[in-house]
């Protein structure tokens, strides 16, 4: 059950993570017209969405105590 919940959390968080990555790319000052590959910013485009998806996956995988 934990693995399935983790996969669902990770899958559901992909679109919001990509949106946050795009917004942070624009806020940091990335080119929006025709960016050159040399001016690509790896942090907001790969690192930030990866951390969000990975964090939500780990939140889904953690073991929760049963309510009594």
PQR file of N, CA, C, O and H, with PARSE charges and radii, in Angstrom:
ATOM      1  N   UNK A   1       0.824  -1.190   0.000 -0.4000 1.5000
ATOM      2  CA  UNK A   1       0.000   0.000   0.000 -0.0000 2.0000
ATOM      3  C   UNK A   1       0.872   1.259   0.000  0.5500 1.7000
ATOM      4  O   UNK A   1       0.548   2.248  -0.658 -0.5500 1.4000
ATOM      5  N   UNK A   2       1.979   1.209   0.745 -0.4000 1.5000
ATOM      6  CA  UNK A   2       2.850   2.390   0.821 -0.0000 2.0000
ATOM      7  C   UNK A   2       3.453   2.721  -0.530  0.5500 1.7000
ATOM      8  O   UNK A   2       3.538   3.893  -0.898 -0.5500 1.4000
ATOM      9  H   UNK A   2       2.242   0.405   1.280  0.4000 1.0000
ATOM     10  N   UNK A   3       3.874   1.708  -1.275 -0.4000 1.5000
ATOM     11  CA  UNK A   3       4.504   1.950  -2.574 -0.0000 2.0000
ATOM     12  C   UNK A   3       3.498   2.566  -3.537  0.5500 1.7000
ATOM     13  O   UNK A   3       3.827   3.502  -4.266 -0.5500 1.4000
ATOM     14  H   UNK A   3       3.805   0.756  -0.976  0.4000 1.0000
ATOM     15  N   UNK A   4       2.287   2.050  -3.544 -0.4000 1.5000
ATOM     16  CA  UNK A   4       1.264   2.589  -4.436 -0.0000 2.0000
ATOM     17  C   UNK A   4       0.931   4.031  -4.070  0.5500 1.7000
ATOM     18  O   UNK A   4       0.782   4.877  -4.951 -0.5500 1.4000
ATOM     19  H   UNK A   4       2.020   1.289  -2.952  0.4000 1.0000
ATOM     20  N   UNK A   5       0.815   4.312  -2.785 -0.4000 1.5000
ATOM     21  CA  UNK A   5       0.534   5.679  -2.347 -0.0000 2.0000
ATOM     22  C   UNK A   5       1.681   6.610  -2.729  0.5500 1.7000
ATOM     23  O   UNK A   5       1.443   7.740  -3.157 -0.5500 1.4000
ATOM     24  H   UNK A   5       0.936   3.625  -2.069  0.4000 1.0000
ATOM     25  N   UNK A   6       2.909   6.154  -2.582 -0.4000 1.5000
ATOM     26  CA  UNK A   6       4.063   6.956  -2.970 -0.0000 2.0000
ATOM     27  C   UNK A   6       4.090   7.242  -4.460  0.5500 1.7000
ATOM     28  O   UNK A   6       4.394   8.359  -4.877 -0.5500 1.4000
ATOM     29  H   UNK A   6       3.103   5.236  -2.234  0.4000 1.0000
ATOM     30  N   UNK A   7       3.771   6.231  -5.266 -0.4000 1.5000
ATOM     31  CA  UNK A   7       3.738   6.438  -6.715 -0.0000 2.0000
ATOM     32  C   UNK A   7       2.626   7.396  -7.126  0.5500 1.7000
ATOM     33  O   UNK A   7       2.809   8.212  -8.030 -0.5500 1.4000
ATOM     34  H   UNK A   7       3.524   5.323  -4.927  0.4000 1.0000
ATOM     35  N   UNK A   8       1.479   7.299  -6.467 -0.4000 1.5000
ATOM     36  CA  UNK A   8       0.380   8.224  -6.771 -0.0000 2.0000
ATOM     37  C   UNK A   8       0.766   9.645  -6.382  0.5500 1.7000
ATOM     38  O   UNK A   8       0.535  10.574  -7.155 -0.5500 1.4000
ATOM     39  H   UNK A   8       1.331   6.637  -5.733  0.4000 1.0000
ATOM     40  N   UNK A   9       1.345   9.832  -5.209 -0.4000 1.5000
ATOM     41  CA  UNK A   9       1.776  11.168  -4.787 -0.0000 2.0000
ATOM     42  C   UNK A   9       2.793  11.736  -5.767  0.5500 1.7000
ATOM     43  O   UNK A   9       2.697  12.897  -6.163 -0.5500 1.4000
ATOM     44  H   UNK A   9       1.533   9.077  -4.582  0.4000 1.0000
ATOM     45  N   UNK A  10       3.767  10.921  -6.158 -0.4000 1.5000
ATOM     46  CA  UNK A  10       4.788  11.378  -7.093 -0.0000 2.0000
ATOM     47  C   UNK A  10       4.216  11.723  -8.453  0.5500 1.7000
ATOM     48  O   UNK A  10       4.605  12.723  -9.056 -0.5500 1.4000
ATOM     49  H   UNK A  10       3.845   9.977  -5.836  0.4000 1.0000
ATOM     50  N   UNK A  11       3.292  10.900  -8.943 -0.4000 1.5000
ATOM     51  CA  UNK A  11       2.685  11.146 -10.249 -0.0000 2.0000
ATOM     52  C   UNK A  11       1.816  12.393 -10.241  0.5500 1.7000
ATOM     53  O   UNK A  11       1.846  13.184 -11.184 -0.5500 1.4000
ATOM     54  H   UNK A  11       2.977  10.087  -8.453  0.4000 1.0000
ATOM     55  N   UNK A  12       1.044  12.568  -9.182 -0.4000 1.5000
ATOM     56  CA  UNK A  12       0.157  13.732  -9.094 -0.0000 2.0000
ATOM     57  C   UNK A  12       0.962  15.020  -8.966  0.5500 1.7000
ATOM     58  O   UNK A  12       0.505  16.072  -9.411 -0.5500 1.4000
ATOM     59  H   UNK A  12       1.019  11.925  -8.416  0.4000 1.0000
ATOM     60  N   UNK A  13       2.132  14.960  -8.376 -0.4000 1.5000
ATOM     61  CA  UNK A  13       2.915  16.180  -8.161 -0.0000 2.0000
ATOM     62  C   UNK A  13       3.768  16.579  -9.360  0.5500 1.7000
ATOM     63  O   UNK A  13       4.463  17.593  -9.293 -0.5500 1.4000
ATOM     64  H   UNK A  13       2.503  14.105  -8.014  0.4000 1.0000
ATOM     65  N   UNK A  14       3.741  15.819 -10.453 -0.4000 1.5000
ATOM     66  CA  UNK A  14       4.579  16.145 -11.612 -0.0000 2.0000
ATOM     67  C   UNK A  14       4.156  17.466 -12.248  0.5500 1.7000
ATOM     68  O   UNK A  14       5.001  18.332 -12.476 -0.5500 1.4000
ATOM     69  H   UNK A  14       3.177  14.995 -10.507  0.4000 1.0000
ATOM     70  N   UNK A  15       2.878  17.640 -12.538 -0.4000 1.5000
ATOM     71  CA  UNK A  15       2.432  18.877 -13.192 -0.0000 2.0000
ATOM     72  C   UNK A  15       2.642  20.116 -12.328  0.5500 1.7000
ATOM     73  O   UNK A  15       3.149  21.117 -12.834 -0.5500 1.4000
ATOM     74  H   UNK A  15       2.191  16.937 -12.353  0.4000 1.0000
ATOM     75  N   UNK A  16       2.272  20.095 -11.038 -0.4000 1.5000
ATOM     76  CA  UNK A  16       2.583  21.277 -10.222 -0.0000 2.0000
ATOM     77  C   UNK A  16       4.080  21.546 -10.112  0.5500 1.7000
ATOM     78  O   UNK A  16       4.497  22.703 -10.059 -0.5500 1.4000
ATOM     79  H   UNK A  16       1.860  19.282 -10.627  0.4000 1.0000
ATOM     80  N   UNK A  17       4.889  20.493 -10.076 -0.4000 1.5000
ATOM     81  CA  UNK A  17       6.339  20.687  -9.995 -0.0000 2.0000
ATOM     82  C   UNK A  17       6.877  21.336 -11.262  0.5500 1.7000
ATOM     83  O   UNK A  17       7.737  22.214 -11.187 -0.5500 1.4000
ATOM     84  H   UNK A  17       4.550  19.553 -10.119  0.4000 1.0000
ATOM     85  N   UNK A  18       6.385  20.919 -12.421 -0.4000 1.5000
ATOM     86  CA  UNK A  18       6.816  21.544 -13.673 -0.0000 2.0000
ATOM     87  C   UNK A  18       6.361  22.995 -13.746  0.5500 1.7000
ATOM     88  O   UNK A  18       7.091  23.851 -14.246 -0.5500 1.4000
ATOM     89  H   UNK A  18       5.686  20.206 -12.482  0.4000 1.0000
ATOM     90  N   UNK A  19       5.160  23.275 -13.251 -0.4000 1.5000
ATOM     91  CA  UNK A  19       4.668  24.656 -13.228 -0.0000 2.0000
ATOM     92  C   UNK A  19       5.536  25.525 -12.323  0.5500 1.7000
ATOM     93  O   UNK A  19       5.882  26.648 -12.691 -0.5500 1.4000
ATOM     94  H   UNK A  19       4.568  22.580 -12.845  0.4000 1.0000
ATOM     95  N   UNK A  20       5.890  25.020 -11.149 -0.4000 1.5000
ATOM     96  CA  UNK A  20       6.766  25.761 -10.233 -0.0000 2.0000
ATOM     97  C   UNK A  20       8.131  25.978 -10.880  0.5500 1.7000
ATOM     98  O   UNK A  20       8.722  27.048 -10.729 -0.5500 1.4000
ATOM     99  H   UNK A  20       5.610  24.108 -10.850  0.4000 1.0000
ATOM    100  N   UNK A  21       8.633  24.986 -11.591 -0.4000 1.5000
ATOM    101  CA  UNK A  21       9.906  25.127 -12.289 -0.0000 2.0000
ATOM    102  C   UNK A  21       9.856  26.196 -13.368  0.5500 1.7000
ATOM    103  O   UNK A  21      10.798  26.976 -13.512 -0.5500 1.4000
ATOM    104  H   UNK A  21       8.152  24.117 -11.714  0.4000 1.0000
ATOM    105  N   UNK A  22       8.765  26.241 -14.129 -0.4000 1.5000
ATOM    106  CA  UNK A  22       8.640  27.265 -15.175 -0.0000 2.0000
ATOM    107  C   UNK A  22       8.526  28.660 -14.584  0.5500 1.7000
ATOM    108  O   UNK A  22       9.137  29.603 -15.087 -0.5500 1.4000
ATOM    109  H   UNK A  22       8.000  25.608 -14.012  0.4000 1.0000
ATOM    110  N   UNK A  23       7.745  28.793 -13.517 -0.4000 1.5000
ATOM    111  CA  UNK A  23       7.590  30.104 -12.876 -0.0000 2.0000
ATOM    112  C   UNK A  23       8.917  30.562 -12.284  0.5500 1.7000
ATOM    113  O   UNK A  23       9.280  31.730 -12.422 -0.5500 1.4000
ATOM    114  H   UNK A  23       7.249  28.026 -13.109  0.4000 1.0000
ATOM    115  N   UNK A  24       9.645  29.667 -11.629 -0.4000 1.5000
ATOM    116  CA  UNK A  24      10.932  30.057 -11.053 -0.0000 2.0000
ATOM    117  C   UNK A  24      11.945  30.395 -12.145  0.5500 1.7000
ATOM    118  O   UNK A  24      12.783  31.274 -11.947 -0.5500 1.4000
ATOM    119  H   UNK A  24       9.350  28.718 -11.517  0.4000 1.0000
ATOM    120  N   UNK A  25      11.887  29.721 -13.285 -0.4000 1.5000
ATOM    121  CA  UNK A  25      12.773  30.035 -14.413 -0.0000 2.0000
ATOM    122  C   UNK A  25      12.534  31.465 -14.893  0.5500 1.7000
ATOM    123  O   UNK A  25      13.484  32.202 -15.155 -0.5500 1.4000
ATOM    124  H   UNK A  25      11.206  29.006 -13.446  0.4000 1.0000
ATOM    125  N   UNK A  26      11.270  31.853 -15.006 -0.4000 1.5000
ATOM    126  CA  UNK A  26      10.945  33.206 -15.462 -0.0000 2.0000
ATOM    127  C   UNK A  26      11.313  34.233 -14.396  0.5500 1.7000
ATOM    128  O   UNK A  26      11.827  35.303 -14.724 -0.5500 1.4000
ATOM    129  H   UNK A  26      10.498  31.254 -14.792  0.4000 1.0000
ATOM    130  N   UNK A  27      11.057  33.922 -13.121 -0.4000 1.5000
ATOM    131  CA  UNK A  27      11.367  34.870 -12.045 -0.0000 2.0000
ATOM    132  C   UNK A  27      12.865  35.089 -11.885  0.5500 1.7000
ATOM    133  O   UNK A  27      13.293  36.191 -11.540 -0.5500 1.4000
ATOM    134  H   UNK A  27      10.639  33.053 -12.855  0.4000 1.0000
ATOM    135  N   UNK A  28      13.663  34.066 -12.129 -0.4000 1.5000
ATOM    136  CA  UNK A  28      15.112  34.199 -12.005 -0.0000 2.0000
ATOM    137  C   UNK A  28      15.679  35.006 -13.169  0.5500 1.7000
ATOM    138  O   UNK A  28      16.769  35.567 -13.060 -0.5500 1.4000
ATOM    139  H   UNK A  28      13.316  33.171 -12.410  0.4000 1.0000
ATOM    140  N   UNK A  29      14.961  35.066 -14.265 -0.4000 1.5000
ATOM    141  CA  UNK A  29      15.411  35.879 -15.390 -0.0000 2.0000
ATOM    142  C   UNK A  29      15.735  35.086 -16.632  0.5500 1.7000
ATOM    143  O   UNK A  29      16.536  35.523 -17.457 -0.5500 1.4000
ATOM    144  H   UNK A  29      14.075  34.610 -14.353  0.4000 1.0000
ATOM    145  N   UNK A  30      15.126  33.930 -16.779 -0.4000 1.5000
ATOM    146  CA  UNK A  30      15.373  33.119 -17.963 -0.0000 2.0000
ATOM    147  C   UNK A  30      14.722  33.710 -19.199  0.5500 1.7000
ATOM    148  O   UNK A  30      13.712  34.408 -19.112 -0.5500 1.4000
ATOM    149  H   UNK A  30      14.475  33.574 -16.109  0.4000 1.0000
ATOM    150  N   UNK A  31      15.312  33.423 -20.347 -0.4000 1.5000
ATOM    151  CA  UNK A  31      14.771  33.895 -21.614 -0.0000 2.0000
ATOM    152  C   UNK A  31      13.492  33.142 -21.937  0.5500 1.7000
ATOM    153  O   UNK A  31      13.439  31.919 -21.811 -0.5500 1.4000
ATOM    154  H   UNK A  31      16.132  32.856 -20.417  0.4000 1.0000
ATOM    155  N   UNK A  32      12.463  33.866 -22.353 -0.4000 1.5000
ATOM    156  CA  UNK A  32      11.206  33.205 -22.690 -0.0000 2.0000
ATOM    157  C   UNK A  32      10.972  33.128 -24.191  0.5500 1.7000
ATOM    158  O   UNK A  32      10.143  32.334 -24.635 -0.5500 1.4000
ATOM    159  H   UNK A  32      12.506  34.860 -22.456  0.4000 1.0000
ATOM    160  N   UNK A  33      11.674  33.924 -24.985 -0.4000 1.5000
ATOM    161  CA  UNK A  33      11.434  33.933 -26.430 -0.0000 2.0000
ATOM    162  C   UNK A  33      12.063  32.701 -27.090  0.5500 1.7000
ATOM    163  O   UNK A  33      11.356  31.739 -27.391 -0.5500 1.4000
ATOM    164  H   UNK A  33      12.347  34.570 -24.624  0.4000 1.0000
ATOM    165  N   UNK A  34      13.352  32.717 -27.313 -0.4000 1.5000
ATOM    166  CA  UNK A  34      14.070  31.593 -27.906 -0.0000 2.0000
ATOM    167  C   UNK A  34      15.365  31.397 -27.131  0.5500 1.7000
ATOM    168  O   UNK A  34      16.405  31.927 -27.522 -0.5500 1.4000
ATOM    169  H   UNK A  34      13.926  33.498 -27.068  0.4000 1.0000
ATOM    170  N   UNK A  35      15.313  30.632 -26.024 -0.4000 1.5000
ATOM    171  CA  UNK A  35      16.530  30.479 -25.215 -0.0000 2.0000
ATOM    172  C   UNK A  35      17.588  29.646 -25.934  0.5500 1.7000
ATOM    173  O   UNK A  35      17.279  28.665 -26.610 -0.5500 1.4000
ATOM    174  H   UNK A  35      14.468  30.201 -25.707  0.4000 1.0000
ATOM    175  N   UNK A  36      18.825  30.056 -25.775 -0.4000 1.5000
ATOM    176  CA  UNK A  36      19.938  29.281 -26.311 -0.0000 2.0000
ATOM    177  C   UNK A  36      20.315  28.201 -25.301  0.5500 1.7000
ATOM    178  O   UNK A  36      20.152  28.381 -24.094 -0.5500 1.4000
ATOM    179  H   UNK A  36      19.076  30.853 -25.226  0.4000 1.0000
ATOM    180  N   UNK A  37      20.807  27.104 -25.797 -0.4000 1.5000
ATOM    181  CA  UNK A  37      21.130  25.984 -24.916 -0.0000 2.0000
ATOM    182  C   UNK A  37      22.238  26.340 -23.931  0.5500 1.7000
ATOM    183  O   UNK A  37      22.268  25.801 -22.824 -0.5500 1.4000
ATOM    184  H   UNK A  37      20.939  26.958 -26.778  0.4000 1.0000
ATOM    185  N   UNK A  38      23.142  27.226 -24.305 -0.4000 1.5000
ATOM    186  CA  UNK A  38      24.235  27.601 -23.415 -0.0000 2.0000
ATOM    187  C   UNK A  38      23.740  28.402 -22.220  0.5500 1.7000
ATOM    188  O   UNK A  38      24.398  28.428 -21.180 -0.5500 1.4000
ATOM    189  H   UNK A  38      23.118  27.663 -25.204  0.4000 1.0000
ATOM    190  N   UNK A  39      22.594  29.054 -22.350 -0.4000 1.5000
ATOM    191  CA  UNK A  39      22.063  29.886 -21.273 -0.0000 2.0000
ATOM    192  C   UNK A  39      21.014  29.151 -20.441  0.5500 1.7000
ATOM    193  O   UNK A  39      20.268  29.783 -19.693 -0.5500 1.4000
ATOM    194  H   UNK A  39      22.059  29.034 -23.195  0.4000 1.0000
ATOM    195  N   UNK A  40      20.950  27.844 -20.561 -0.4000 1.5000
ATOM    196  CA  UNK A  40      19.943  27.058 -19.857 -0.0000 2.0000
ATOM    197  C   UNK A  40      20.243  27.013 -18.366  0.5500 1.7000
ATOM    198  O   UNK A  40      21.400  26.878 -17.968 -0.5500 1.4000
ATOM    199  H   UNK A  40      21.557  27.331 -21.169  0.4000 1.0000
ATOM    200  N   UNK A  41      19.218  27.126 -17.549 -0.4000 1.5000
ATOM    201  CA  UNK A  41      19.389  27.065 -16.095 -0.0000 2.0000
ATOM    202  C   UNK A  41      18.909  25.702 -15.602  0.5500 1.7000
ATOM    203  O   UNK A  41      17.724  25.384 -15.703 -0.5500 1.4000
ATOM    204  H   UNK A  41      18.278  27.236 -17.872  0.4000 1.0000
ATOM    205  N   UNK A  42      19.821  24.908 -15.072 -0.4000 1.5000
ATOM    206  CA  UNK A  42      19.480  23.560 -14.639 -0.0000 2.0000
ATOM    207  C   UNK A  42      18.715  23.536 -13.324  0.5500 1.7000
ATOM    208  O   UNK A  42      17.896  22.645 -13.105 -0.5500 1.4000
ATOM    209  H   UNK A  42      20.783  25.167 -14.990  0.4000 1.0000
ATOM    210  N   UNK A  43      18.969  24.499 -12.447 -0.4000 1.5000
ATOM    211  CA  UNK A  43      18.312  24.512 -11.141 -0.0000 2.0000
ATOM    212  C   UNK A  43      16.801  24.573 -11.215  0.5500 1.7000
ATOM    213  O   UNK A  43      16.129  23.663 -10.729 -0.5500 1.4000
ATOM    214  H   UNK A  43      19.635  25.224 -12.625  0.4000 1.0000
ATOM    215  N   UNK A  44      16.245  25.623 -11.809 -0.4000 1.5000
ATOM    216  CA  UNK A  44      14.786  25.710 -11.838 -0.0000 2.0000
ATOM    217  C   UNK A  44      14.136  24.738 -12.816  0.5500 1.7000
ATOM    218  O   UNK A  44      12.954  24.427 -12.673 -0.5500 1.4000
ATOM    219  H   UNK A  44      16.791  26.362 -12.203  0.4000 1.0000
ATOM    220  N   UNK A  45      14.878  24.255 -13.800 -0.4000 1.5000
ATOM    221  CA  UNK A  45      14.264  23.397 -14.818 -0.0000 2.0000
ATOM    222  C   UNK A  45      14.325  21.912 -14.468  0.5500 1.7000
ATOM    223  O   UNK A  45      13.435  21.154 -14.854 -0.5500 1.4000
ATOM    224  H   UNK A  45      15.839  24.508 -13.916  0.4000 1.0000
ATOM    225  N   UNK A  46      15.348  21.487 -13.753 -0.4000 1.5000
ATOM    226  CA  UNK A  46      15.493  20.075 -13.421 -0.0000 2.0000
ATOM    227  C   UNK A  46      15.537  19.826 -11.913  0.5500 1.7000
ATOM    228  O   UNK A  46      14.859  18.929 -11.413 -0.5500 1.4000
ATOM    229  H   UNK A  46      16.071  22.103 -13.439  0.4000 1.0000
ATOM    230  N   UNK A  47      16.319  20.605 -11.200 -0.4000 1.5000
ATOM    231  CA  UNK A  47      16.533  20.341  -9.782 -0.0000 2.0000
ATOM    232  C   UNK A  47      15.277  20.595  -8.950  0.5500 1.7000
ATOM    233  O   UNK A  47      14.876  19.739  -8.162 -0.5500 1.4000
ATOM    234  H   UNK A  47      16.870  21.334 -11.607  0.4000 1.0000
ATOM    235  N   UNK A  48      14.662  21.746  -9.116 -0.4000 1.5000
ATOM    236  CA  UNK A  48      13.485  22.092  -8.313 -0.0000 2.0000
ATOM    237  C   UNK A  48      12.310  21.139  -8.557  0.5500 1.7000
ATOM    238  O   UNK A  48      11.747  20.632  -7.587 -0.5500 1.4000
ATOM    239  H   UNK A  48      14.988  22.442  -9.757  0.4000 1.0000
ATOM    240  N   UNK A  49      11.914  20.870  -9.813 -0.4000 1.5000
ATOM    241  CA  UNK A  49      10.839  19.886 -10.006 -0.0000 2.0000
ATOM    242  C   UNK A  49      11.217  18.488  -9.513  0.5500 1.7000
ATOM    243  O   UNK A  49      10.369  17.762  -8.995 -0.5500 1.4000
ATOM    244  H   UNK A  49      12.372  21.282 -10.601  0.4000 1.0000
ATOM    245  N   UNK A  50      12.477  18.113  -9.671 -0.4000 1.5000
ATOM    246  CA  UNK A  50      12.908  16.806  -9.181 -0.0000 2.0000
ATOM    247  C   UNK A  50      12.814  16.694  -7.670  0.5500 1.7000
ATOM    248  O   UNK A  50      12.423  15.653  -7.141 -0.5500 1.4000
ATOM    249  H   UNK A  50      13.167  18.703 -10.092  0.4000 1.0000
ATOM    250  N   UNK A  51      13.173  17.768  -6.977 -0.4000 1.5000
ATOM    251  CA  UNK A  51      13.056  17.763  -5.516 -0.0000 2.0000
ATOM    252  C   UNK A  51      11.597  17.702  -5.067  0.5500 1.7000
ATOM    253  O   UNK A  51      11.272  17.025  -4.092 -0.5500 1.4000
ATOM    254  H   UNK A  51      13.490  18.613  -7.406  0.4000 1.0000
ATOM    255  N   UNK A  52      10.726  18.405  -5.775 -0.4000 1.5000
ATOM    256  CA  UNK A  52       9.305  18.387  -5.410 -0.0000 2.0000
ATOM    257  C   UNK A  52       8.711  16.999  -5.625  0.5500 1.7000
ATOM    258  O   UNK A  52       8.018  16.481  -4.749 -0.5500 1.4000
ATOM    259  H   UNK A  52      10.991  18.955  -6.567  0.4000 1.0000
ATOM    260  N   UNK A  53       8.975  16.397  -6.774 -0.4000 1.5000
ATOM    261  CA  UNK A  53       8.441  15.060  -7.057 -0.0000 2.0000
ATOM    262  C   UNK A  53       9.059  14.030  -6.114  0.5500 1.7000
ATOM    263  O   UNK A  53       8.349  13.165  -5.599 -0.5500 1.4000
ATOM    264  H   UNK A  53       9.538  16.818  -7.485  0.4000 1.0000
ATOM    265  N   UNK A  54      10.361  14.109  -5.882 -0.4000 1.5000
ATOM    266  CA  UNK A  54      11.012  13.178  -4.961 -0.0000 2.0000
ATOM    267  C   UNK A  54      10.519  13.324  -3.534  0.5500 1.7000
ATOM    268  O   UNK A  54      10.336  12.332  -2.828 -0.5500 1.4000
ATOM    269  H   UNK A  54      10.937  14.812  -6.300  0.4000 1.0000
ATOM    270  N   UNK A  55      10.302  14.567  -3.108 -0.4000 1.5000
ATOM    271  CA  UNK A  55       9.779  14.791  -1.759 -0.0000 2.0000
ATOM    272  C   UNK A  55       8.377  14.250  -1.582  0.5500 1.7000
ATOM    273  O   UNK A  55       8.064  13.662  -0.546 -0.5500 1.4000
ATOM    274  H   UNK A  55      10.451  15.373  -3.681  0.4000 1.0000
ATOM    275  N   UNK A  56       7.530  14.441  -2.581 -0.4000 1.5000
ATOM    276  CA  UNK A  56       6.171  13.915  -2.467 -0.0000 2.0000
ATOM    277  C   UNK A  56       6.167  12.394  -2.539  0.5500 1.7000
ATOM    278  O   UNK A  56       5.337  11.745  -1.904 -0.5500 1.4000
ATOM    279  H   UNK A  56       7.785  14.918  -3.422  0.4000 1.0000
ATOM    280  N   UNK A  57       7.088  11.824  -3.308 -0.4000 1.5000
ATOM    281  CA  UNK A  57       7.217  10.371  -3.342 -0.0000 2.0000
ATOM    282  C   UNK A  57       7.629   9.840  -1.970  0.5500 1.7000
ATOM    283  O   UNK A  57       7.086   8.839  -1.502 -0.5500 1.4000
ATOM    284  H   UNK A  57       7.763  12.352  -3.824  0.4000 1.0000
ATOM    285  N   UNK A  58       8.584  10.505  -1.329 -0.4000 1.5000
ATOM    286  CA  UNK A  58       9.013  10.075   0.008 -0.0000 2.0000
ATOM    287  C   UNK A  58       7.919  10.270   1.045  0.5500 1.7000
ATOM    288  O   UNK A  58       7.786   9.460   1.962 -0.5500 1.4000
ATOM    289  H   UNK A  58       9.025  11.319  -1.709  0.4000 1.0000
ATOM    290  N   UNK A  59       7.126  11.343   0.912 -0.4000 1.5000
ATOM    291  CA  UNK A  59       6.003  11.531   1.831 -0.0000 2.0000
ATOM    292  C   UNK A  59       4.980  10.409   1.681  0.5500 1.7000
ATOM    293  O   UNK A  59       4.387   9.973   2.668 -0.5500 1.4000
ATOM    294  H   UNK A  59       7.233  12.001   0.166  0.4000 1.0000
ATOM    295  N   UNK A  60       4.773   9.947   0.466 -0.4000 1.5000
ATOM    296  CA  UNK A  60       3.850   8.841   0.252 -0.0000 2.0000
ATOM    297  C   UNK A  60       4.397   7.514   0.734  0.5500 1.7000
ATOM    298  O   UNK A  60       3.631   6.628   1.114 -0.5500 1.4000
ATOM    299  H   UNK A  60       5.255  10.301  -0.336  0.4000 1.0000
ATOM    300  N   UNK A  61       5.721   7.363   0.725 -0.4000 1.5000
ATOM    301  CA  UNK A  61       6.327   6.100   1.141 -0.0000 2.0000
ATOM    302  C   UNK A  61       6.483   5.960   2.651  0.5500 1.7000
ATOM    303  O   UNK A  61       6.637   4.848   3.157 -0.5500 1.4000
ATOM    304  H   UNK A  61       6.343   8.083   0.417  0.4000 1.0000
ATOM    305  N   UNK A  62       6.446   7.065   3.366 -0.4000 1.5000
ATOM    306  CA  UNK A  62       6.699   6.943   4.804 -0.0000 2.0000
ATOM    307  C   UNK A  62       5.557   6.190   5.485  0.5500 1.7000
ATOM    308  O   UNK A  62       4.407   6.228   5.047 -0.5500 1.4000
ATOM    309  H   UNK A  62       6.322   7.968   2.955  0.4000 1.0000
ATOM    310  N   UNK A  63       5.909   5.522   6.546 -0.4000 1.5000
ATOM    311  CA  UNK A  63       4.962   4.684   7.274 -0.0000 2.0000
ATOM    312  C   UNK A  63       4.217   5.526   8.287  0.5500 1.7000
ATOM    313  O   UNK A  63       4.827   6.231   9.091 -0.5500 1.4000
ATOM    314  H   UNK A  63       6.843   5.492   6.902  0.4000 1.0000
ATOM    315  N   UNK A  64       2.900   5.452   8.248 -0.4000 1.5000
ATOM    316  CA  UNK A  64       2.086   6.199   9.199 -0.0000 2.0000
ATOM    317  C   UNK A  64       1.523   5.242  10.240  0.5500 1.7000
ATOM    318  O   UNK A  64       1.194   4.092   9.947 -0.5500 1.4000
ATOM    319  H   UNK A  64       2.404   4.879   7.595  0.4000 1.0000
ATOM    320  N   UNK A  65       1.423   5.741  11.441 -0.4000 1.5000
ATOM    321  CA  UNK A  65       0.869   4.940  12.524 -0.0000 2.0000
ATOM    322  C   UNK A  65      -0.640   4.792  12.340  0.5500 1.7000
ATOM    323  O   UNK A  65      -1.306   5.701  11.845 -0.5500 1.4000
ATOM    324  H   UNK A  65       1.689   6.675  11.679  0.4000 1.0000
ATOM    325  N   UNK A  66      -1.164   3.653  12.739 -0.4000 1.5000
ATOM    326  CA  UNK A  66      -2.607   3.442  12.681 -0.0000 2.0000
ATOM    327  C   UNK A  66      -3.291   4.234  13.783  0.5500 1.7000
ATOM    328  O   UNK A  66      -2.802   4.292  14.911 -0.5500 1.4000
ATOM    329  H   UNK A  66      -0.622   2.914  13.141  0.4000 1.0000
ATOM    330  N   UNK A  67      -4.409   4.836  13.458 -0.4000 1.5000
ATOM    331  CA  UNK A  67      -5.183   5.580  14.457 -0.0000 2.0000
ATOM    332  C   UNK A  67      -5.909   4.592  15.360  0.5500 1.7000
ATOM    333  O   UNK A  67      -6.461   3.593  14.897 -0.5500 1.4000
ATOM    334  H   UNK A  67      -4.807   4.789  12.541  0.4000 1.0000
ATOM    335  N   UNK A  68      -5.898   4.887  16.655 -0.4000 1.5000
ATOM    336  CA  UNK A  68      -6.559   3.979  17.597 -0.0000 2.0000
ATOM    337  C   UNK A  68      -7.720   4.656  18.258  0.5500 1.7000
ATOM    338  O   UNK A  68      -8.401   4.049  19.084 -0.5500 1.4000
ATOM    339  H   UNK A  68      -5.450   5.698  17.032  0.4000 1.0000
TER
END
